[in-house]
Amino acid sequence: MCFSPEASFTASAVLAVIGTATIKRAPAKPFYPLAMIPLLFAIQQFFEGILWLALRHDYYPTLVSAFGQYGFLTFAYLIWPVWVPFSLFILEHEPWRRNVILGSLFLGGIVASGDLFALFSRPIESEIVNCSIQYAHPKLFPKILYATAVLVPCFVSSLRNIWIFGVLIA
């Protein structure tokens, strides 16, 4: 997402503050998974900042770069396709919306499982290309399934204005 280690670490710090405030302001425990999204994204950006440093200072491939690389991709490919639909599923009360979001959660689980297999089946290559990090790695499922799992719940949910979050993700 970010364009430099400084940008990744700054985004991480800002998102950590926002995430902490969001969790504190959550009206009830069922809102915690949704409120935790900025904090989780802060952690993901921190991992990317570590990878940036490793790539810029010729610590690639090393244990440091692997830590940043696998940490970032764990969020990108394993956590988000499950976390987003789960956090909206537990808040949904309308049966038809709940069923659609449950389907997205199931799809997200399949995508995450396939990506977990793909993530560890072959080595990952990361490099800086045009001020961003490019990840060359296998993916088992097409991106459209990932996008469906993550975005559909945002546009189906009865939560007010959550569709804006979906637009921002897209």
ZIWOPE-V716314 format. One record per run of one state. SS is the DSSP state (A for helix, B for strand, O for the rest). FROM is the first residue (numbers start at 0). TO is the last residue. If there is no record, write none. Layout:
BEGIN
ss	from	to
SS	FROM	TO
SS	FROM	TO
END
This chain:
BEGIN
ss	from	to
O	0	3
A	4	24
O	25	27
A	28	34
O	35	35
A	36	55
O	56	61
A	62	88
O	89	93
A	94	120
O	121	123
B	124	128
O	129	130
B	131	135
O	136	141
A	142	155
O	156	160
A	161	168
O	169	169
END
